[in-house]
Amino acid sequence: MNQPADERKLHKYFFVLYRLAEMGAYNRTIKASTEFLAERLGVSQQTASRYLVGLERVGWIKRIITAQGTLVRLSEEGRGFTPA
């Protein structure tokens, strides 16, 4: 991937990380369906899912998928990018 595309992806990840922190994932594990997250971000459910996968891949969130839904919490590294 070229540099401008990487920068755009990081910008989007920062935005999603901030939204997750606003939803409470900064200090605790939250239940965050991709449908709800998509609505909050103004994107499709599939895009919201890709954002969560990407954030987990770079180590900025911890994610657990259960039968009841997706549980999300910002990792220590992810918390370093957002205000407390």
N, C-alpha and C positions, 0 to 999 in steps of 0.2 A: 504494500500500500504506500502511496506517495505521502509526503509530509503534509500538504494541505488537508488531505483526507484524514490523516491521523489527528491533526489539530481540530478539525470539525468534530470528530468522534469524541475527543477528550472534552470539548466544550459541551457536547450533549451529555456526556457522563457526569460532568460537574453539575449541570442543571438537574439531572435526575437524582443525584446524590443529595443535593440541597432539598429537593422536594421530599425525599425519603426522610431526611432529618426533620423537616417541618411536620411530617406525619408521625413523628415520635421515635423513629428508628435510630436516633442518635444515642439515646440512653437506655433503650430497651428493645426487645424483640417485638416486632409488630406483625400482624397478619395483613398482608398486602396482596390482594388479588391483582392479577395483571389487568383485569377489566377495570377495576377502580383506579389503578395507577394510570392506565391509558386515558381515562376520563380526566384525571388531574393534569396530565401532560398534554392533552390534546392530540394524541396519536392513536394508532390502531392498537388492538390488544396484542397483535403479533410483534409490533415494534416495541411495546412496553416489555414484553417477554425477552426480546433480544437485548434490551438495555440491561435487564437484571442479569442475564447470562454474561454479558460483557463486563458489568461491574464486579460480578463474582470472579470472573476470569482474571481481572487485573488486581483482585484482592481488596477491593474497597468495600465490599459487603460480604456478610455471611448469610447464606440462604439455605433453608431447609424446606423441602417440598413434602407436604403431608396430605393425607386424604381430605383433610378439612381446608387446605389451602396452602399458600406459600408464606413462610415465616422469614422475615428479613430483619437484619440488624447491621448497622454500619460497623465495619471492622475498625481496629485501632488506626490503621492507615487511612481509612475513609473518614474517620472523625477528624483527622488532622487537616482535612480540606474544608471543613465546614465550621461556622461559628457555633459555640456551645449554646 
